[in-house]
Structures are given as C-alpha cells and as structure tokens.
C-alpha cells in the first residue's frame, strides 16, 4: 500500500468513526477503544485474617519468603514448607502495597470477603444465607465486558461452603444470578478424606432416590438458593454445562486414583485446605483459562486458638500463592497476559486473647481494633503493564483500601464502564500500573 492510499484509507476510517485494532500479548484482537491491559485477572484473597505485624512487618522473621524479601523466620514450632517455585520473591514481579486499610465496617470474614468481592463497605452485620445487595466483580465483568463472555470465563473458588457461595452474584435489581460466576468448593468434595466416598460406589447407593437427592444437593453447592427477583439462575449453554460436568468427572477420577495426594508439590501430611483450594484453582486454569478467577484461603483463621499454627498456615498460603503464580506463567494463553491481585480480607487485633498454644504464644482475634484494619496488598503482572519491584504505602501514609480492588480489576480487564464507576466508591490502584 503506497502512502497516498494509506492516508486515504486512514481518512475513511476516521470519518466513519472506526478505530484500527491492536494485538494484545496473547494475540487476541480488540478494538483500540477497549481499555484492557491484560486478558486475565486472578484475584487471590489471602484471607482468614492476617496481621501486617507477622506478614509485611516481619516481626517473627519472614514468614512469607515466597512473596516477600527478607531473612526467613527461625521461630520454634514452624513446619517445613517447600521452597518457592519462583526464582525471586513475588514482590519483585509487581507492586507491593505495604500499608493499606480495611477502613469501615465489621472485621468479620464474610463482611471482609463481601467488601473485597463487591467493592462496597458493609457497615452492618450480614445475613450469611443471602446474596449481597451490591453487585459482585463477576457480575460487573459478565454484564459490561465487551465482547461478552460466558460464565466459563468467571470462576469463584472458596475453600469452604458456609456463606461463601452467595458471593458469586448479588440481589441488585440490575444484575443478579444471570451474571453469576461458576463456584467450586474443592475441599468439600475432593479433600483426601472424601476420596473413598467418591471412588467407591458402595458408599453412594445410587439406586436409592434419597441418596441421589443428597448427592445432588451436595454438588449443587447452595446454588438452589436464588436471589429474589434475579431470574432463573446462572446462564450457561448446554455445551458449557457439559464441559463443566466433564471437568468435574475428570477431577473425581483424578482424586480417586491418588493423582492429588501430594497437591502442588506439598506432601499431603502438610497440606491444608488452602493448599487443596489452590490445587483446584490451577486445575480450573489449565482447563478453562478463565478471564476472571477469584480464590480464597482462610486456614490462617486458626489464629483464634493457635498462634503457632497460624504462622505455619501463613507459610503454606505463601507457598501456595507462589505456586499458583508459577502455574499461571507456565500456562499458554495466560503466561505474560495475567495480573494477579492479592489481599487479605482484614487484619487481626494488636493484643492477643487468653488462649496460649504449646509454645506459650497467645491467640489473636479480630474485633475491629485499628490493627485489624491494617492490611497489605500485592499486584503482580507482566512488565509494561505492572510496575516491577515497587513498594508503596507507609504506616503514616497508607495507600489503597479494600474497596479499590474491584475498580482495579475492572480497569485491568476493561469493564470499568460508566455504569460500573457510578456504583463503585473506590478507585483503580494506578500506582501499580507501568
């Protein structure tokens, strides 16, 4: 094409309001009017209540050597954890928000998760059996993303049932179940203690109607409960439902054959629920390469009764997150095209309670004191998208709040439409952007 024809074609494009496309790192084509920075975001709720004192402040030595720089901890009572699969601490592959805040509302786990997933503070107690009032990040993504995507691209993986399945969609009249994510609670179905029940049909009398009903209700994972006025449920085509069914069956077979007995390279005698949750998050990534995946880990909540085990579980979660990031970087289609956002749902109190563990260390609750509002965050991603080896925020000048995570994800994936911005009170954490 000569220069004259190029200019003529450019003029026609401008006159017609079209914009030349560009190629993102994965090779996918998007119109330049889209504001996507990457094609995939993994939102990791490093949850259960983590104090900055033990994590980023390293008062017990570095209990998170996979994520953070610093000399490893030598405190008595620590269990061995495999070395990080990454060649350097994760903070060097992105931006560490060393001091952030969970600024408002009760520092309860469901409140904290709800705030992180909806981008809205909750100032009252929540009904654990109900979907939140405000839209979730999954709903914003599935409604406002362009081009539109199916629910196969949005997954919520929690390490327990309880109230957490209710966070895949809201009761908001403009959103709701039709924009909900697929939910999986791996440790409820696939943990080692459940393997015999899965693999041995004698455990499940499938010819008995009552047994069938129990199994069905278990696998439905609370999805029989619908938010009022939000339609018939999560919208998925027959083909997508079949893909999920086939995927679940393959996981059951893998678990039954012992293929998950040493999850993500950690001996099963050391693995906890968080490790198994990350294991299945990696299975979802390998199978579906979702554009938006959120996963939570809550085993550090043992801190209510056992401080030393809290530190052990913090180390296991640290290793698991690094393994998840390494798996992403080895997955074609997601490597170098994924941002991982990490944040606890809240912190823990400054003072311990009256329960001492075997080492004489006192357990710690979370009752909305100032220390329980101190959190950290980390945003990892490819150079050119996320600032590398950067640290922001101090105790005197914290940067970012829990409610900023949803608008940050919306900005990264390009679904921060005006309708979304008008609802969300937070902001995109642009300090992390290259």
Secondary structure, DSSP 8 states (H G I E B T S, - for coil): --HHHHHHHHHHHHHHT---EEE-TTS-EEETT---S-SEEEEEEE-S---TTTTTS-TTSBS-TTTS-S-B---TT-------SSSS-GGGGEEEEEEEE--SS---HHHHHHHHHHS----S---TTS--SS--HHHHHHHH-SS---GGGEEEE-S--TTGGGGGS---TTS-GGG--EEE-HHHHTSHHHHHHHH-TTTS-TTSHHHHHHHHHHHHTTTT---TTS-SS----HHHHHHHHHHHHHHHHHHHTTTTTTGGG--TTT--HHHHHHHHHHHHHHHH--SEEEEEE-GGGGGGT-HHHHHHHHHHHHHHHHHHHHHHHTSTTTTTSEEEEEE-S----SS--S-B-TTS-B-----S-GGGGEEEEEEE--TTTB-SSEEE--SSS---BTTHHHHHHHHHHT---HHHHHH--S---GGGB-
